[in-house]
Amino acid sequence: MSKVSPGPTPGFLVWRLANKWRVAVDRAVAPLGLTHAQYSLVASLYGMQRAGERPSQRQLADHAGLEALYVSKLARALESAELIERTRDPHDPRAVQLALTGQGQAVTRQAIDAVQELHQQLLEPLGGLDAPRTRAFTDELTALLDTPLTPSQPNDESTQGTTS
């Protein structure tokens, strides 16, 4: 029999924090015509372009931690808004490369500034962006994100022979 924690579980708190962050970013970037998901895509693309890359949708999906199909959907919407351009990769005709347009770069810089202000607000209780507690917190989050999770399946051997 498992013990029930008297307070919220870490998973619940991570979920709450993720939702709080998503809502705050959605509100901050909405005046720029972006959603949180679109911001994640353009900010990642902005960073990759600054590093001299012109990523494919797959590379951007891997970098941003999003599903390739979702990136394709977001990219089409951002292309319609004239924030990114999608072109065929000259080395792989199946791949689509992405780049921010001039307008996309300007909007992304504004969005990054707005989200940086949110970062400062969120991390103030830990001492701000450059505080030792923030660096430790970031290290802890990175460790959790680097841990692979494979949920058990209903017919998994570990659940066979048990009843609900």
Beta strands, then each sheet from edge to edge (+ up, - down):
strand 1: 84-89
strand 2: 92-100
sheet 1: 1+ 2-
end
